[in-house]
Amino acid sequence: GSFSRYPTLNSVMGHILHSIILVPFHSWRISHRKHHKNTGNFEKDEIFYPLRESEYAPLRTTVARLILEELGFLLPLGYPIYLIKGYGTQMT
């Protein structure tokens, strides 16, 4: 559900709350809707890009694997990248 049954109130609250956390509201709203529409679909999800087994296998003993698996990557690097670049489109 939403915050309210009134779309205008939802939009106003979204702008206010997202301004506090420095995330553009409409970009987030659109990307979040697309993400939930395509959740679990490897080809269409525009937010989550899991590695294929062939891509992940070489990383099993490298530092890159640790970076990909640790939350420490997401906060200092992932969030600013999201703010600068947005959600993008599906990579091929």
N, C-alpha and C positions, 0 to 999 in steps of 0.2 A: 504494500500500500504506500500511499504518499503521506506527507505531513498533514494535508488538508484535502477536502473534496473540491476545493476551489483552485483551479490551475494558476490563476494570477497570484494567489497567496503562496502557493508552492514555489513559483518562480522567484518571488521577492525573497522568501526565506532562503531559497537556494543561493541566490546572489549574496545575501548577507553572510550566511554561514561559510560559503566557499571563499568569500573575500578574507575571512578571518584566517583560513588555512592556505591562502594564496594559490588557490586552484581555480582556473576559469570554469564557471558553472556550466555554461552551455556545451563547451567541449567535453566536460566530464559527463554531462547528462547524455549526450549523443553516444559517446564511446561506451558508457555503462550499459545503455540500452542495447547497442550492437553486441556487446560482450555477452549479455544474458540471452539474447536471441540465438547466439551461436555457441553457447557454452558446450564444451565437449566435442565440437566439430573442429578437427585439426586443420582443415582446409579453409574454414571461413572465420574462425575467431580472430578478431583484430587486436586483441589485448594480450592474450597468453600464447606465447610461441614455444611450446615444448620442443626440446631437441629430439631428433630422430635417433634411434639406437646407433646408427652408423656415425652420427655426429657426436654422440655422447661417449662412445667407446674409447676414442683416443684421449679423452679428458680424465679417465678414471684415476690416473696417478699423477696428474699435473696440478699446478697451482690454479689453473683456470677452473678446474672442477670445484675447488674450494670456494672460489669467488662466486661461481654460479649458485652454489648451494647455501651460502651464508647470508643471513639477513643483513649483515653488515654492508653488503653491496647495495642493497635496496635503499636504505635511508640516506647515506651520504652521496650516492651517485645516481641511483635510479629515479628518485623523486625530482631532483633538479633537471634531469634529462627529460622527464615527462613534462615538467612545466615549460621547458624550452621548445621541445619538439612536438608535444601532444601525443596522441595515441598512434598516429600513422595508419598505414594500411598493411594488409597481409603481405609478409615477405615471401618471396618464392625462391 
